[in-house]
Amino acid sequence: MVSNFHMPLSTMLMMVAAFGGYEFVMKAYDVAVKEKYRFGAYGDAMLILK
């Protein structure tokens, strides 16, 4: 699954977590925030391999 980097607490982020696993996605999200990834439709994307 390839998805944009969604806003915190958005339904789109929860959809990604449903496919990728909540804990796995939230850990990746924490790293992305620390690395200052951009949020929103034109920001960075993430690839989830499961």
C-alpha positions in Angstrom: 0.0 0.0 0.0 1.3 3.5 -0.9 -0.4 6.4 0.8 0.2 10.0 1.5 1.5 11.1 5.0 -1.9 11.9 6.6 -2.7 14.4 9.3 -2.7 13.2 12.9 -6.0 11.6 14.1 -7.5 11.6 10.5 -9.7 8.8 9.3 -7.2 8.3 6.4 -4.5 7.6 8.9 -6.7 5.0 10.6 -7.4 3.4 7.3 -3.7 3.0 6.7 -3.3 1.6 10.2 -6.1 -0.9 9.5 -4.1 -2.3 6.6 -0.6 -1.9 8.0 -1.2 -2.7 11.7 -1.8 0.0 14.2 1.5 -0.3 16.2 3.7 -0.6 13.1 2.1 2.5 11.4 2.2 4.6 14.6 6.0 3.7 15.1 6.6 4.8 11.5 4.5 7.9 12.1 6.6 8.8 15.1 9.8 8.5 13.1 8.3 10.6 10.3 7.4 13.4 12.8 10.9 13.4 14.3 12.4 13.6 10.7 10.0 16.5 9.9 8.1 14.9 7.1 5.4 17.0 5.6 1.7 16.4 6.2 -1.1 16.5 3.7 -1.9 15.6 0.1 1.4 17.0 -1.3 3.7 15.8 1.4 5.8 12.7 1.6 4.4 9.2 0.9 4.8 6.0 2.8 5.0 2.5 1.5 3.6 -0.3 3.7 4.9 -3.8 3.0 3.1 -6.5 4.9 
